[in-house]
Amino acid sequence: MAPTVDVIIPVYNEERDLEPSVTRLRAFLRENCPYRWRIMVADNASKDRTLEIARSLSGQYPDEVTYIHLDAKGRGRALKAAWTASEADIVSYMDVDLSTNLRHFMPMIEPLARGEYHVATGSRLMPGARVTRQLKREIISRCYNLIVKLMFPRRRFSDAQCGFKALSRQAVRDLIPHIVDNNWFFDSELLIRAEQLGYRVWEVPVEWIEDLDSRVRIVSTAIEDLKGLWRVRTTKLGS
């Protein structure tokens, strides 16, 4: 039986981008995804019209678009809620700005659909990746991933932060209970814990274009990421 796929879009105050992004993603999936799929908007405490727009999209396309709402902020929190609520065989997520080229979606999930891998991620640092972003953010990203490599020398993935991932239902059950972070460090913690639990991570080099309207606060996020790395480094699974 062909697998089912849920694509999660975590959002916070995205009234401008949500509808055009869902429209574009929906058209892509209808044309390129051979599996039964669904888009799930995960709204985490938006204060603008984001939730209203999510409801409207779900009403227009009830078989293809759904949504959940959380009263607390946090991308990691939204993904935990959406992934655990999903009944799909494969759950994935991407940022609402669709900064990662959608043509990489099927190469990312196909090994999961075949049962060869249970965790997959896009990489902006692998050979073949094409990245367009400010020099400052490029340097910070590479320094961060170097720190990850030094602190976790056995890790095999190259990009800890790319907002383009997919997991099998089994991996969700195994991993989510071990993920403490509810914010931006969620991605890094997910991949590190996945390898610690014995999962091989499938990586796909991607084309990625920075969203200049990104809500990520670089300095504060970097500090929290470093704290998160130290916590994961010094805490055993299950502690």
N, C-alpha and C positions, 0 to 999 in steps of 0.2 A: 504494500500500500504506500502511495506517495506521501511524504511528510507534509505537515502543515507548518506555516511560518507566520510568526507575528513580528512586525517591525514597529519598534517603540520609538516615539519622538518625545523626549522629555522637554518641557517648555516652562518658561517663567516670563511673563509679560512679553509675549510674542505675537500680539495682535496684528502687527504689520506683515510678518513673514509666514504665519501659520497656514493660512488658506492657500497661497500660491505654492508653498512647499509641499503640502499634502496633495494638491492637484498634480504637481509635477511628479511626485513619488508614485501616486496612484496610476498615472499614465505609464510610467516606467514599468511598474509591476505587472500591469495588465498585458503589456507587450512582451516582457522578458522573463517573467517568473512562471515556470510550468506547474508550480505547486499551489495548493490552496493557501491563500495569504490573507492577512488582515493588517491594517495600520491602526496602532493604538497611540493616541495622544495622551501623554502622562503630564497633566498640569500640576505643578507644585506651587500652590499658593499665589497664583497670579492675581494682580490687582487691577488689571485692565480688562479688555474684552476677550482675552484668550479663551477662557472657559466657555463663554457664549459662542465663540466661533467653533470650538471643538464640538459642542452640542449640535450646532447647525450642520457641520460636516457629517456627523454621525447620523443625523436625520436624513440628509440627502443620500448617503451611501451606507445604509444600515448593515449591509453584508460585507462591506469593505473597510469601514472606518468606525472605530469606537474610541472611548476615552475613559480615563479615570481622573479623579481630582483628589489632591492631598492638601491638607490645611497647613503643612509645614514645607519650607523651602529645602532644596538640596537635590542635585541631579542623581546622586547615588541613591538617595531615599526614594525618588520617583522610579528609578530602574528596579530597585528591589521589589517595590510594590507591584509594578507592572509585570515583571518577569514571574513572580510567584503567583500572580492572579491569572496569568496566561495558561491555557491548556494546550498550546501549540507544541509540536515536537521540537521546533527550533525557534528560539527567541533571539531577536537582534535589536540593535539600536543605532541610530545615527542622529547627528545634531540637526536642529531645525533649519539651519542655514544651508544644509546639504553641501557643506564645504568639501566633502569627499565625493569624487565623481561616482555617480550611481552605477557606472559600468563595472565597477569592482564588486558590486553586491553579490552577484551570482558566483563569481570565482571564490568569494569568501565563504558562502554557505554550502556550496556543492560538496566539499569533503565531509561536512556534518550530515548532509542528506544521505550520503553513501555510508555513514557510520564509521568513517576512517578517523575522524577527529570529533571532539566534543566542545572545543573552545577555539574560536577564530577571531582574528583582529586585523585591521588595516595597519600598515606601517608606512610612515613618512620618511623612514631612515634606511630602508632596504635598498639595494641596487635596483634600479628601475622605477623608483618612486619619483614623482615630480611635485615639488612644493613651491608655492608662491606665498611668501609672508615677509614681514618686516625683519630686518637683520637682527634687531634686539631680541625678538621672540625666537628666532632661529637659534641664536647663541644660547639663550636660556634653556630651550628645549634640549639641545645637544648636551649641555652641561648636566642637566637633570638626568638624562638617560645614562650619561657616563657615571654619575653618582650611583644610580641603580645598579649598574654593572659592577662597580667596585664593592657595594654593600652586599650584593647577591651574585657572586661570581659564577654560580652554576646556572643562572637564568639564561634562556636561549632566545627569548623574544627581543626585538630590537627597539620597539617604540612602546613605552609604557602608557602613553597618554592619548593615543588616537581615538577620537570619538566615533568609532565604527567597529562594532563587535557583534559576535553571535555566539550563542551557547545552545547545547542540546538540553532537553528537559532533564536528563540525568545530571548534567553539570550544574544546572540551576539548583537542584535539590542538594547536591554535595557542597557547593561553594557558598551560596548566599548566607547560610548560618555562620560562616567564618569571616564575612566581610563586615568590619566595624564602621568604616567611614561612610558617611551619607552625602558627601559633597564631591569635590573634584578629584580627590585622591582615590575614589572608588575604582577607577580604571586600573591604576597601578596595583592596588591591593588585590583586585580580582585576578590579574595575570600572575602575580607572585604566588598567591595562595593556590591557584590552579596548578602551577608547576610543583609546588610543595606537596600537593595531593596526588601527584603522578600524572597529571594531564599533559599531553603534548599540545602546544599552542600552534595552530596553523596561522601563518602570517601572509598577507597579500600586500605587495607594494602598491601604493595608491597615488593617484593625482589628487592633490589637496590644495585648495586656495583659501587663504585666511579671510575670515569675515572681519572687516575693519570695525564693525559695530558690535564686536564680541563683548559679552558682559563679564568675561573673566578678568579679575584684578590680578595682574601678573605677580606683583611682589608678595601680596598676602597669600595668594594661592601657592607660590613657590615655598614660602615658609611653612605652610600647613602640609605641603607634600613632603618636605624634609622631616617634619615631626612624624608624619605617617610612616615614612620609611624606617625611622628609628624604632617606632612602636612595633612594626611588623618584624623588624630584624631581631628585636629582643623579646618577642612574645611567641610562644609556641602555639601551634594550632590547638584549638580547644581550650586555651587558657582564658 
